[in-house]
Amino acid sequence: MRWLLWCLLAPQWILLDGLLAQWLPFRLDLGAVLALVLALDCRPGSTAALLAWVALARGVLQDGDAALHFLALGLPVAALLPLRAVLDERFWPVRAAVTGLFVVAVPRLTVVFAELSGQSAAPLRPGLAGVLATMLCAPFLAAVLRRLPPLGSFAEVVER
Amino acid sequence: MIQTRSSLRTLFPVSLYAGLLVAVLALLQPQAVRGVEGWSAVAIAQPLRFWTGFDLTAHRVGAERREAGQRDVARRVESLLHRLDRTAPARPGTVVDQRHLPTVRAVVERRGGVRGWPSRLVLDVRRDALADAAHLVTRGTALVGFLDPDPVPERDERGRPDRWAGHAQVRLLHDHGAEGLPRRVPARLRVEDSDAPALAFLVEPASALDRLPLRCALFDDPYRAARLRRTDLEVETSGLADDPLGVVPQGLGLGSLEIYGYSDGGLAVPIGVYVRPHHRSASLSHVVLWTTLSVPDEVRRLRAGAWSARRVALRLTRLPVPTDVRFRWMAALRDDGFESLPVGAAVVDGERLIGVLESTGPGFGMVAPFGQPGRIWSLVLERGTGDGAGIVEVQARGEVRQAGQVMLRRIGDEELPAPGAEVFTAGAGPDEPPFLWVGRLVAVDGERFVVEHVEAAAVPHELDALIGGGSAR
């Protein structure tokens, strides 16, 4: 059931991201918020499948193949996932910093992979205000996502 | 369930790294995962069809305005075709007799080749209707290739039925031939300011590693060839009288000379001599055949309206997405049916191109609007008016789309016309016919140019998709 819910709602999250991009004077990158939850909150075993669906949805709704989006999102997630062992990922400055990395890296990686594979991709790149706004808001938005279905049921419960 | 982080598998999930590896392979071989992507697209997009029931952002365009627009388009296309007719090519020597007339034929699909140089062109005419056609295929004063004696086969390389089976196809000069036997053309260098005899050689298809599609071989005077320095020379056919592969008349243009080699004070000591064709095969919208058919009838058939594509009624919804363009149109069949729409089908308002379909599935498709950043578009631009009028075919990559204007960057070195020229499609596949009107050229700055295109907010809610089904003949 949770997978079905994820399949239905992940594309809507991208549309909400697009809607905010039209409404807000700055870019609040909901894609980075999602990547934050996948990297630091979800069970690592589920991350690949969750990411794959997001990548497929981005492939349909945005430019570029799903493989391109999987690499652009998956590489930073794979790089940051082991940080859970050395950092307190619930500490909000850590989460803000990780979000900042996603906001900057994902659009750039998307363009790089698009150029390498000869595809068209023109992700929205946030300005400084957008990066800061996303870094500030992401920890709170991620906390909400982590508690709500469907991502709530994929969240990792950590024994400390 | 309580999990601990003691194991490395938790921190380095195998599934994620395996997924990344598969993604790299999929990026290199996209056709291997097309099926999975196609089915996923259906699963993702079908729920989104819910939104097409809400006409929240699309605007309706009044019937009067659309009708006026249609009249404009018809007039423009008619004018363009008149020019095409007037700029009909020079008669290629004695190979075609006076009974043969130039017949302009549209290119419906480009195939084969490497690095943006397709090597075969499928035409909008059946091969059996060209029984009396000369083997030469020209454009203006240039030889572009040879008419294949065989039609497009019933099935493609993978054994699937070919939608253009029976159609005529042109093997361009850089095509390596059906059995790997390329057609070499006897050529010479046109040196107008020199008393020396022309340098003779053969022009043949270059290898896949070369930067240009044609190269020169077997020079009659290798010493002179090694001393070539100028790259502005025109290469033309030399008209070898007893060419065993069929006579090619002399004086037909093949392209301009390009020399690659070691640097020698700004020049190059040749190690490879190439020919840059006059026309980029990726943007060739039409070619000229020499047949005994009537010219005006044939030219009129190129009208966008006369294309045999079927029109399918669509309903468009603007979806907000986080890209540079900030929206994506989703098209659904107006009758809520589930007919599969082909990728690449032109989405049109009358005869005006709005965009092309991507990520399609049963009854729906996502629309890439004209000028979508990063996407390559094949275009035909009018050049001038009056006696010197003609057309320029260019391939261009979309850069910015904003406020009803699209900035594109030319690929190649064609001279762009002055602002004010009308812009049409050059045809990009079986479902995107040539000579669909796009808009007006409003600015040219070096290799960049701006085309006025319909504002996203003014795109009508109800449009059509063109689905090619082959030509009527």
Chai-1 contact restraints between the chains, C-beta under 6 A:
chainA,res_idxA,chainB,res_idxB,connection_type,confidence,min_distance_angstrom,max_distance_angstrom,comment,restraint_id
A,L8,B,P47,contact,1.0,0.0,6.0,A-B,restraint_1
A,P11,B,I44,contact,1.0,0.0,6.0,A-B,restraint_2
A,L15,B,L319,contact,1.0,0.0,6.0,A-B,restraint_3
A,L15,B,P320,contact,1.0,0.0,6.0,A-B,restraint_4
A,D17,B,P322,contact,1.0,0.0,6.0,A-B,restraint_5
A,G18,B,P320,contact,1.0,0.0,6.0,A-B,restraint_6
A,G18,B,V321,contact,1.0,0.0,6.0,A-B,restraint_7
A,G18,B,P322,contact,1.0,0.0,6.0,A-B,restraint_8
A,L19,B,P320,contact,1.0,0.0,6.0,A-B,restraint_9
A,A21,B,P322,contact,1.0,0.0,6.0,A-B,restraint_10
A,A21,B,R326,contact,1.0,0.0,6.0,A-B,restraint_11
A,Q22,B,P320,contact,1.0,0.0,6.0,A-B,restraint_12
A,Q22,B,R326,contact,1.0,0.0,6.0,A-B,restraint_13
A,P44,B,T10,contact,1.0,0.0,6.0,A-B,restraint_14
A,P44,B,P13,contact,1.0,0.0,6.0,A-B,restraint_15
A,G45,B,P13,contact,1.0,0.0,6.0,A-B,restraint_16
A,T47,B,L16,contact,1.0,0.0,6.0,A-B,restraint_17
A,A48,B,S15,contact,1.0,0.0,6.0,A-B,restraint_18
A,A48,B,L16,contact,1.0,0.0,6.0,A-B,restraint_19
A,A48,B,G19,contact,1.0,0.0,6.0,A-B,restraint_20
A,L56,B,S40,contact,1.0,0.0,6.0,A-B,restraint_21
A,A57,B,I44,contact,1.0,0.0,6.0,A-B,restraint_22
A,V60,B,A41,contact,1.0,0.0,6.0,A-B,restraint_23
A,V60,B,I44,contact,1.0,0.0,6.0,A-B,restraint_24
A,V60,B,A45,contact,1.0,0.0,6.0,A-B,restraint_25
A,V60,B,S359,contact,1.0,0.0,6.0,A-B,restraint_26
A,L61,B,V321,contact,1.0,0.0,6.0,A-B,restraint_27
A,L61,B,R328,contact,1.0,0.0,6.0,A-B,restraint_28
A,Q62,B,V321,contact,1.0,0.0,6.0,A-B,restraint_29
A,Q62,B,T323,contact,1.0,0.0,6.0,A-B,restraint_30
A,D65,B,P30,contact,1.0,0.0,6.0,A-B,restraint_31
A,A66,B,E37,contact,1.0,0.0,6.0,A-B,restraint_32
A,A67,B,A23,contact,1.0,0.0,6.0,A-B,restraint_33
A,A67,B,A26,contact,1.0,0.0,6.0,A-B,restraint_34
A,A67,B,L27,contact,1.0,0.0,6.0,A-B,restraint_35
A,F70,B,A23,contact,1.0,0.0,6.0,A-B,restraint_36
A,L71,B,A23,contact,1.0,0.0,6.0,A-B,restraint_37
A,G74,B,L20,contact,1.0,0.0,6.0,A-B,restraint_38
A,A78,B,L16,contact,1.0,0.0,6.0,A-B,restraint_39
A,P82,B,L11,contact,1.0,0.0,6.0,A-B,restraint_40
A,A85,B,L11,contact,1.0,0.0,6.0,A-B,restraint_41
A,S117,B,L27,contact,1.0,0.0,6.0,A-B,restraint_42
A,S120,B,G374,contact,1.0,0.0,6.0,A-B,restraint_43
A,S120,B,R375,contact,1.0,0.0,6.0,A-B,restraint_44
A,A121,B,G374,contact,1.0,0.0,6.0,A-B,restraint_45
A,A122,B,T323,contact,1.0,0.0,6.0,A-B,restraint_46
A,A122,B,D324,contact,1.0,0.0,6.0,A-B,restraint_47
A,A122,B,P373,contact,1.0,0.0,6.0,A-B,restraint_48
A,A122,B,G374,contact,1.0,0.0,6.0,A-B,restraint_49
A,L124,B,P322,contact,1.0,0.0,6.0,A-B,restraint_50
A,L124,B,T323,contact,1.0,0.0,6.0,A-B,restraint_51
A,V157,B,I2,contact,1.0,0.0,6.0,A-B,restraint_52
A,E159,B,I2,contact,1.0,0.0,6.0,A-B,restraint_53
A,E159,B,T4,contact,1.0,0.0,6.0,A-B,restraint_54
